[in-house]
Amino acid sequence: MKSIFQVLKEADRGNLLPDAEAQLAAMVTAVNEGGGAASMTIKLTVKRQGDAFLVASEVKSVLPKPRRIDALFFLDEDTGDLTRRDPRQPVLSSVVDADELNARRAALGAD
């Protein structure tokens, strides 16, 4: 009987291991960027087909979900919209100008 390594190498016309390697790279990237843990499952299913055996393969990976950060919003009573600005606070032009300047810088890719 062939070794498991040879079966894995030849499964799916040789595509199983390259697919698993690509998923492993995606797992390492996701964990490196966002933390958490990732997992991979390689599944082989063997069925008899006449005098031969059919070996089906599957690779599944589970990547960590990116951490989401809560954001505080306020209800604008006039419009009924959610807004990040507290409508009860006065608008300070210097703060608004700084926010606009930062938005322009971000759009240009400047720090």
KESEFI-645465 format. One record per residue (C-alpha): residue number from 1; x negated, y negated, z. Coordinates in nm, 3 decimals. Example, Ala and Ser with C-alpha at 12.3 -4.5 7.8 and 13.67 -1.06 7.14 Angstrom:
<nodes>
+------+---------+---------+---------+
: resi :       X :       Y :       Z :
+------+---------+---------+---------+
:    1 :  -1.230 :   0.450 :   0.780 :
:    2 :  -1.367 :   0.106 :   0.714 :
+------+---------+---------+---------+
</nodes>
This chain:
<nodes>
+------+---------+---------+---------+
: resi :       X :       Y :       Z :
+------+---------+---------+---------+
:    1 :   0.000 :   0.000 :   0.000 :
:    2 :  -0.122 :  -0.354 :  -0.077 :
:    3 :  -0.211 :  -0.580 :   0.210 :
:    4 :   0.032 :  -0.847 :   0.321 :
:    5 :  -0.213 :  -1.108 :   0.195 :
:    6 :  -0.201 :  -0.965 :  -0.157 :
:    7 :   0.181 :  -0.952 :  -0.152 :
:    8 :   0.196 :  -1.315 :  -0.033 :
:    9 :  -0.053 :  -1.415 :  -0.304 :
:   10 :   0.150 :  -1.250 :  -0.581 :
:   11 :   0.504 :  -1.325 :  -0.456 :
:   12 :   0.718 :  -1.560 :  -0.665 :
:   13 :   0.475 :  -1.524 :  -0.957 :
:   14 :   0.198 :  -1.670 :  -0.744 :
:   15 :   0.396 :  -1.975 :  -0.632 :
:   16 :   0.469 :  -1.875 :  -0.271 :
:   17 :   0.132 :  -1.970 :  -0.120 :
:   18 :   0.089 :  -2.298 :  -0.313 :
:   19 :   0.441 :  -2.396 :  -0.203 :
:   20 :   0.357 :  -2.304 :   0.157 :
:   21 :   0.035 :  -2.506 :   0.137 :
:   22 :   0.224 :  -2.810 :   0.009 :
:   23 :   0.477 :  -2.778 :   0.290 :
:   24 :   0.197 :  -2.741 :   0.544 :
:   25 :   0.040 :  -3.063 :   0.417 :
:   26 :   0.378 :  -3.239 :   0.449 :
:   27 :   0.412 :  -3.103 :   0.803 :
:   28 :   0.069 :  -3.230 :   0.907 :
:   29 :   0.140 :  -3.573 :   0.755 :
:   30 :   0.479 :  -3.599 :   0.928 :
:   31 :   0.338 :  -3.499 :   1.266 :
:   32 :   0.039 :  -3.730 :   1.224 :
:   33 :   0.260 :  -4.027 :   1.134 :
:   34 :   0.553 :  -3.976 :   1.368 :
:   35 :   0.451 :  -3.728 :   1.634 :
:   36 :   0.670 :  -3.440 :   1.737 :
:   37 :   0.632 :  -3.089 :   1.604 :
:   38 :   0.691 :  -2.916 :   1.272 :
:   39 :   0.744 :  -2.550 :   1.193 :
:   40 :   0.732 :  -2.322 :   0.890 :
:   41 :   0.891 :  -1.987 :   0.820 :
:   42 :   0.786 :  -1.757 :   0.538 :
:   43 :   1.048 :  -1.493 :   0.474 :
:   44 :   1.010 :  -1.181 :   0.260 :
:   45 :   1.310 :  -0.967 :   0.170 :
:   46 :   1.246 :  -0.623 :   0.022 :
:   47 :   1.521 :  -0.439 :  -0.171 :
:   48 :   1.513 :  -0.117 :  -0.365 :
:   49 :   1.596 :  -0.158 :  -0.733 :
:   50 :   1.594 :   0.183 :  -0.897 :
:   51 :   1.241 :   0.318 :  -0.875 :
:   52 :   1.098 :  -0.027 :  -0.796 :
:   53 :   1.112 :  -0.273 :  -0.509 :
:   54 :   1.228 :  -0.630 :  -0.542 :
:   55 :   1.042 :  -0.868 :  -0.311 :
:   56 :   1.213 :  -1.203 :  -0.267 :
:   57 :   1.033 :  -1.481 :  -0.085 :
:   58 :   1.135 :  -1.802 :   0.083 :
:   59 :   0.943 :  -2.083 :   0.253 :
:   60 :   1.122 :  -2.319 :   0.489 :
:   61 :   0.976 :  -2.598 :   0.694 :
:   62 :   1.125 :  -2.821 :   0.957 :
:   63 :   0.972 :  -3.165 :   0.986 :
:   64 :   1.003 :  -3.384 :   1.292 :
:   65 :   1.267 :  -3.650 :   1.263 :
:   66 :   1.134 :  -4.003 :   1.271 :
:   67 :   1.186 :  -4.181 :   1.599 :
:   68 :   1.460 :  -4.441 :   1.574 :
:   69 :   1.449 :  -4.761 :   1.775 :
:   70 :   1.766 :  -4.908 :   1.922 :
:   71 :   1.850 :  -5.262 :   1.813 :
:   72 :   2.056 :  -5.509 :   2.010 :
:   73 :   2.337 :  -5.678 :   1.816 :
:   74 :   2.599 :  -5.935 :   1.907 :
:   75 :   2.950 :  -5.981 :   1.776 :
:   76 :   3.004 :  -6.308 :   1.594 :
:   77 :   3.358 :  -6.396 :   1.698 :
:   78 :   3.404 :  -6.628 :   1.398 :
:   79 :   3.316 :  -6.375 :   1.129 :
:   80 :   3.365 :  -6.045 :   1.313 :
:   81 :   3.019 :  -5.939 :   1.195 :
:   82 :   2.740 :  -5.791 :   1.400 :
:   83 :   2.439 :  -6.018 :   1.420 :
:   84 :   2.096 :  -6.001 :   1.581 :
:   85 :   2.131 :  -6.363 :   1.693 :
:   86 :   2.332 :  -6.429 :   2.008 :
:   87 :   2.603 :  -6.668 :   1.886 :
:   88 :   2.627 :  -6.818 :   2.237 :
:   89 :   2.267 :  -6.942 :   2.218 :
:   90 :   2.183 :  -7.272 :   2.050 :
:   91 :   1.993 :  -7.254 :   1.721 :
:   92 :   1.639 :  -7.385 :   1.764 :
:   93 :   1.501 :  -7.506 :   1.432 :
:   94 :   1.141 :  -7.418 :   1.518 :
:   95 :   1.239 :  -7.056 :   1.588 :
:   96 :   1.445 :  -7.034 :   1.270 :
:   97 :   1.157 :  -7.182 :   1.069 :
:   98 :   0.915 :  -6.929 :   1.218 :
:   99 :   1.152 :  -6.643 :   1.136 :
:  100 :   1.184 :  -6.765 :   0.778 :
:  101 :   0.806 :  -6.806 :   0.749 :
:  102 :   0.749 :  -6.453 :   0.882 :
:  103 :   1.007 :  -6.314 :   0.638 :
:  104 :   0.833 :  -6.487 :   0.346 :
:  105 :   0.494 :  -6.356 :   0.459 :
:  106 :   0.630 :  -6.002 :   0.491 :
:  107 :   0.782 :  -6.025 :   0.141 :
:  108 :   0.443 :  -6.126 :   0.002 :
:  109 :   0.265 :  -5.850 :   0.190 :
:  110 :   0.061 :  -6.093 :   0.398 :
:  111 :  -0.001 :  -6.044 :   0.767 :
+------+---------+---------+---------+
</nodes>
